[in-house]
Amino acid sequence: MLTREELATTVRTVISDVLGTEPEELRERTSLADEFGIDSLELMEIGARLERTLRLRIDPDDLLSARDVGHAVDLLHARAADPAAAAPGSRTADAVISLNSPAGGPA
């Protein structure tokens, strides 16, 4: 598992790639909405990239509810530590349920 600092570096790198900024411009208390005018498509792109990078299923509500970069890191750190407890109803990327079969069983 990544340390919080390693996770923060990853999050800042992904956000800066999507927004076209430098990671150093993003601080713990940076509000992406207020300071960068981030839109929902950019936020979804950040979420998708973080899911691929971290191999972790991210509930879009986590990113939408994050007040700032530090809060997003805290939410993701909690999710990585205990996916089931951090976000009831979500699953890690390795526990994908088949949508083609009843009750998520084999198709």
C-alpha positions in Angstrom: 0.0 0.0 0.0 1.2 3.5 -0.8 2.0 5.9 2.0 -0.2 9.0 2.2 2.7 11.1 0.8 3.2 8.7 -2.1 -0.5 8.8 -2.8 -0.5 12.6 -2.6 2.3 12.7 -5.2 0.3 10.4 -7.5 -2.9 12.4 -7.1 -1.1 15.7 -7.8 0.6 14.2 -10.9 -2.7 12.9 -12.3 -4.5 16.1 -11.7 -1.8 18.2 -13.2 -1.7 16.0 -16.3 -5.4 16.5 -16.8 -5.4 20.2 -16.1 -2.2 21.0 -17.9 -0.5 22.4 -14.8 2.6 21.6 -12.8 2.2 19.2 -9.7 3.9 21.8 -7.6 1.0 24.2 -8.2 -1.3 21.8 -6.3 -1.2 22.1 -2.5 -3.2 20.2 0.1 -5.7 23.1 0.4 -6.0 23.7 -3.4 -9.7 23.7 -4.4 -9.9 22.5 -8.0 -13.3 24.1 -8.5 -12.4 27.5 -7.1 -8.8 27.8 -8.3 -8.9 25.9 -11.6 -12.6 25.9 -12.6 -12.5 22.2 -13.0 -15.6 20.8 -14.8 -17.3 17.4 -14.4 -15.6 15.9 -17.5 -12.2 16.8 -16.1 -13.1 15.4 -12.8 -14.3 12.1 -14.3 -11.0 11.9 -16.3 -9.0 12.4 -13.1 -11.1 9.6 -11.5 -10.6 7.2 -14.4 -6.8 7.8 -14.4 -6.5 7.4 -10.7 -8.5 4.1 -10.9 -6.1 2.8 -13.5 -3.0 4.0 -11.7 -4.0 2.9 -8.2 -5.9 -0.3 -9.4 -8.7 0.9 -7.1 -12.4 1.4 -7.7 -13.3 5.0 -7.0 -16.8 6.1 -6.2 -17.4 9.3 -8.2 -19.1 10.8 -5.1 -15.7 10.6 -3.3 -14.2 13.0 -5.8 -17.3 15.2 -6.0 -17.4 15.5 -2.2 -13.7 16.4 -1.8 -13.3 19.9 -0.7 -9.7 20.2 -1.9 -6.7 18.1 -3.0 -5.8 17.0 0.5 -9.3 15.9 1.3 -9.3 13.8 -2.0 -6.0 12.2 -0.9 -7.4 11.4 2.5 -10.5 9.8 1.0 -8.4 7.7 -1.4 -6.0 6.7 1.3 -8.9 5.5 3.4 -10.3 3.6 0.4 -6.9 2.0 -0.3 -6.5 0.9 3.3 -9.9 -0.7 3.6 -12.1 -0.5 0.4 -15.2 -2.0 2.0 -15.2 0.2 5.1 -14.2 3.4 3.4 -17.0 3.3 0.9 -19.8 0.9 1.4 -21.1 -0.6 -1.8 -17.9 -0.1 -3.8 -15.4 -2.7 -4.7 -11.7 -2.9 -5.5 -10.8 -3.2 -9.2 -10.0 -6.9 -8.7 -13.6 -7.6 -7.4 -15.6 -6.7 -10.5 -19.0 -8.3 -10.7 -20.3 -9.5 -14.1 -23.3 -7.4 -15.1 -24.5 -10.1 -17.5 -25.4 -12.7 -15.0 -27.8 -12.9 -12.0 -26.4 -11.9 -8.6 -23.0 -11.2 -10.1 -22.2 -14.9 -10.6 -20.3 -16.4 -13.5 -21.8 -15.5 -16.9 
